[in-house]
Structures are given as C-alpha cells and as structure tokens.
C-alpha cells in the first residue's frame, strides 16, 4: 500500500504429510518489514508427493523469490 518493495529468503522443512515445518527467515530486505507476511504465507503451503507413498524423510528447502 505504501509502495515499499523487498524480498525475504526463507528456509524450511517439509514433513512426510507435505506440511511446512520450522520455517525461519534467513535474510530480509528491508529487515522486519515482510518477515511475518512471508512466514504466514509459507505456513499455508502444502507439498504433494509425486506418486510415491509418503515416508518419514524430511527435506530441507530454501526458497527465494
């Protein structure tokens, strides 16, 4: 609304059900402005297995946009 732009680098784990677990901010520009919104949006993400049975293996991903 105020025309402020920025980016947030997040790190997170995906559990066996495809849910995001333990997200954290790695870097944000400007600091503290978009952190909560990015974490809130990320907590809604779900991953779907590509045809295989879900396992207990966890995958750590880093996503930057």
Secondary structure, DSSP 8 states (H G I E B T S, - for coil): ------EEEEEEEE-TTSBEEEEEEEEEESTTTSHHHHHHHHHT-B---SSS---S--EEEEEE-
